[in-house]
Structure formats: C-alpha cells, structure tokens
C-alpha cells in the first residue's frame, strides 16, 4: 500500500516537472521570437538585409570557389 502511494507521488511529481518544463520552453520560444524580430528591425535600420529570398551570390564567387 505504501509502495503504491510512493509511486503515485513520484508520477505526479514527474508530471508537474514536465508541465513546468513545457511552460519554460514556451517562454523561451516566445523570447527568441521577439529577439529575432528585434534583430531583423535593427538589421534593416543599419542597411543590412538578410532575407533568404533576396540573397543571391555573384557568379564570380562561384567560379573562384571551384
């Protein structure tokens, strides 16, 4: 009987830990998203554009690399 109660408490503790870890990861994801948006804004203010769609490498770079 005591063993079942102990296992139940351990499982409840593990579930609480998982829930808190998920909340922490969600907060970190949100913060990283805000940081990325802030970095993009600063990037454009200083004249650097690093969008994937607009990036193109010159042909002479490819020729030198070969």
Secondary structure as GFF3:
##gff-version 3
##sequence-region A 1 66
A	DSSP	alpha_helix	2	45	.	.	.	ID=ss1
A	DSSP	alpha_helix	59	65	.	.	.	ID=ss2
###
